[in-house]
Amino acid sequence: MRKQEMPGWVSALGILLGLAAGVWGLWCVWIGFVGGTMPLLGIHVEGGLLLGLLMLVVGEPLLMTVAYWVFLAVMLPIFLVATAGRRRA
C-alpha cells in the first residue's frame, strides 16, 4: 500500500491550528499568573504565583492534550476529503 502524501494546504492548516493551540495554552498560563477569564473556557481566576505554576505544570499539558485530540478530529476528515481524488488515480 502506497503512503498518501498530504496536500500543502492541509499541512498549512495543521500548522496554523497547532500554532493557535500553542498561543491559547500560553494565554491560559498567563491568565493563571495575572488573573482574569481564560479564553474559550470562560473560567475566571484571581491569579497568583501558585496558580500560575500549577497552570504551567499541570493545566497547560492537559489543555494541549485536549486541543490535540480536537484538532485531530477536525483534521482527519479534511485530510480524507483532500486525498480522496488522489487515491482513485
Summary of the structure (lengths in Angstrom):
residues: 89
radius of gyration: 17.5
end to end distance: 13.7
largest distance: 57.8
contacts: 222
relative contact order: 0.17
helix: 75%
strand: 4%
